[in-house]
Amino acid sequence: MIKEFCAENFTNIPNAIASGANRIELCDNLAVGGTTVSKGVMFETLAYCNEKQVPVMTIIRPRGGNFIYTDTEIKIMESDIYEAKQLGADGIVLGCLNEGNWIDEEAMNILIDAADGMQITFHMAFDAMSRDNQFKAIDWLANRQVERILTHGGVNGTPIEKNLEYINDLISYANNRITILPGGGITHENVDSVVNFLQVKEIHGTKVVDFPFK
């Protein structure tokens, strides 16, 4: 079972790994859903996690707010991907949409090309799409060898338990072409029931392992 701990900077990563986290999603500013960390934070996190043989997925997001990015913001994201690759990150987490809440295909193709050789997770921008578009997005992303899609399966803030049947539908449709990674409201207290219902091998969250936060 992969327990991906969503970390805000480096602070809680040692405790999280000691408590059973075996993959890190590295973010800054979780209050706005996560943004790209500084080069220093990324460097120190990768050095520590490499010693522990724990992979690191670093979020590539230049700001909070929506997932519709300008050309300049796409260039920033592309530069951040090259930086993450140079520092040795295992993968990136990102998502770009257009005004119609569909994938910004041009932007995503640029960033997927930049990430060549790294794992890619399409993040909860997925949850901003209509359900029809979500199924189409599974096809689009799987065809471009994106590894996984992070989803809450519903509106942010709803209990994950209310979304499990829909997440199961997404998993069935994906049919092992791409991993559906459930997150948002999964804690060390409900993780077993969520995993048993969905029969997944990966889960994500800020509280997926139990330890005293600093």
C-alpha positions in Angstrom: 0.0 0.0 0.0 1.4 3.4 -1.0 0.5 6.1 1.5 1.3 9.4 -0.2 1.7 12.1 2.4 0.8 15.6 1.2 3.5 17.7 2.8 3.6 21.5 3.2 7.3 22.1 2.9 9.8 19.9 4.7 8.8 20.3 8.3 6.6 17.2 8.9 8.2 14.9 6.3 10.6 13.0 8.8 7.7 12.3 11.2 5.4 11.3 8.3 8.0 8.8 6.9 8.7 7.4 10.3 4.9 6.9 10.8 4.5 4.9 7.5 4.3 7.4 4.6 6.1 5.9 1.7 5.6 8.6 -1.0 5.6 12.4 -0.6 3.7 15.0 -2.5 5.7 18.1 -1.9 3.8 21.4 -1.8 3.8 24.9 -0.4 0.7 26.9 0.6 -1.7 24.1 1.3 -4.3 26.7 2.3 -4.8 27.5 -1.4 -4.5 23.9 -2.5 -0.7 23.7 -2.9 1.9 25.6 -4.9 5.5 24.9 -6.0 8.0 24.9 -3.3 11.3 26.8 -3.3 14.5 25.2 -4.8 15.9 25.0 -1.3 13.0 23.1 0.1 13.0 20.8 -2.9 16.7 20.1 -2.6 16.6 19.3 1.1 13.4 17.1 0.8 14.9 15.1 -2.1 18.2 14.6 -0.2 16.3 13.3 2.9 13.8 11.2 1.0 16.4 9.6 -1.2 18.3 8.4 1.9 15.0 6.8 3.1 14.2 5.5 -0.4 10.9 7.4 -0.4 9.8 8.9 -3.8 8.9 12.5 -4.1 6.2 14.0 -6.3 6.5 17.8 -6.4 3.6 20.0 -7.3 4.0 22.3 -10.2 1.6 25.2 -9.6 2.6 28.8 -9.8 -0.3 30.2 -7.7 -3.5 29.4 -6.0 -6.9 30.0 -7.5 -8.2 28.4 -10.7 -6.3 26.1 -13.1 -6.5 28.3 -16.1 -3.0 29.6 -16.8 -1.5 32.3 -19.0 1.3 31.7 -21.4 3.7 33.3 -18.9 2.5 31.0 -16.1 3.0 27.9 -18.4 6.6 29.0 -19.0 7.1 29.3 -15.3 5.7 25.8 -14.8 7.9 24.5 -17.6 11.0 26.0 -15.9 10.0 24.6 -12.6 9.7 21.1 -14.1 13.2 21.3 -15.6 14.4 22.4 -12.1 12.7 19.5 -10.4 14.1 17.1 -12.9 17.6 18.5 -12.5 17.3 18.1 -8.7 16.2 14.5 -9.0 12.5 14.6 -8.2 10.7 11.3 -9.1 7.7 13.0 -10.5 5.5 16.1 -10.8 1.9 16.9 -9.9 0.0 19.4 -12.1 -3.2 20.2 -14.0 -4.2 22.8 -16.6 -7.7 23.6 -17.7 -9.2 25.9 -20.3 -12.2 28.2 -19.9 -14.6 25.4 -20.7 -13.2 23.3 -17.8 -11.6 20.8 -20.2 -7.9 20.0 -20.2 -5.8 22.8 -21.7 -4.3 20.3 -24.2 -1.6 22.7 -25.6 -0.3 23.6 -22.1 -0.4 20.0 -20.9 1.4 18.7 -24.0 4.2 21.3 -23.4 4.5 20.3 -19.7 4.3 16.5 -20.3 7.1 16.9 -22.9 9.2 18.8 -20.3 8.6 16.1 -17.7 9.9 13.3 -20.0 11.2 10.5 -17.9 9.4 11.6 -14.7 6.1 10.3 -13.3 3.1 12.6 -13.8 0.1 12.9 -11.6 -2.9 15.1 -12.8 -4.1 16.7 -9.7 -7.5 17.8 -8.4 -8.0 20.2 -11.3 -9.7 17.0 -12.4 -12.5 17.6 -9.9 -13.3 21.0 -11.5 -14.4 19.2 -14.7 -17.9 18.0 -15.4 -18.4 14.3 -14.9 -18.6 13.7 -18.7 -15.3 15.5 -19.2 -13.8 13.4 -16.4 -14.3 10.2 -18.2 -12.9 11.8 -21.4 -10.0 13.1 -19.4 -9.1 9.6 -18.3 -8.8 8.6 -22.0 -6.8 11.7 -22.9 -4.3 11.4 -20.0 -3.9 7.6 -20.3 -3.1 8.0 -23.9 -0.2 10.4 -23.0 1.2 8.0 -20.4 0.2 10.1 -17.4 0.6 7.8 -14.4 -2.3 8.8 -12.2 -5.2 11.1 -11.5 -5.7 12.5 -8.0 -9.4 13.0 -7.2 -11.8 13.5 -4.3 -14.6 12.2 -6.5 -16.8 15.2 -5.7 -17.0 18.7 -4.4 -14.1 19.7 -2.1 -15.2 19.4 1.5 -17.7 16.6 1.0 -16.9 13.5 3.1 -14.9 11.0 1.0 -17.3 8.3 2.0 -20.1 9.9 0.0 -17.9 9.8 -3.2 -16.6 6.3 -3.0 -19.1 4.8 -5.4 -18.3 7.4 -8.0 -14.6 6.9 -7.5 -15.2 3.2 -8.1 -16.8 4.1 -11.4 -13.7 6.1 -12.4 -11.5 3.2 -11.4 -13.6 0.7 -13.4 -13.5 3.0 -16.5 -9.8 3.5 -16.2 -9.3 -0.2 -16.3 -5.7 -0.2 -15.2 -4.8 2.2 -18.0 -4.1 5.0 -15.4 -4.2 4.9 -11.6 -7.0 6.7 -9.9 -5.6 8.1 -6.7 -8.2 8.9 -4.1 -7.5 11.8 -1.8 -9.1 14.6 0.2 -10.6 13.5 3.6 -8.7 10.2 3.8 -7.1 9.9 7.3 -5.3 7.2 9.3 -8.7 6.6 10.9 -10.8 5.8 7.7 -8.0 4.6 5.4 -8.7 0.9 5.9 -12.4 1.3 5.1 -11.7 3.4 2.0 -9.1 0.9 0.7 -11.3 -2.1 1.4 -14.2 -0.5 -0.6 -12.1 0.8 -3.5 -9.5 -2.0 -3.6 -6.8 0.5 -4.4 -3.1 0.3 -3.8 -2.4 4.0 -3.4 -4.0 6.7 -1.3 -3.3 10.4 -0.7 -3.7 12.9 2.1 -2.3 15.2 4.7 -3.4 12.8 7.5 -2.9 9.4 6.0 -0.5 8.5 8.8 -0.7 9.3 12.4 2.0 11.5 14.1 2.2 14.7 16.1 2.5 17.6 13.7 5.1 20.2 14.4 
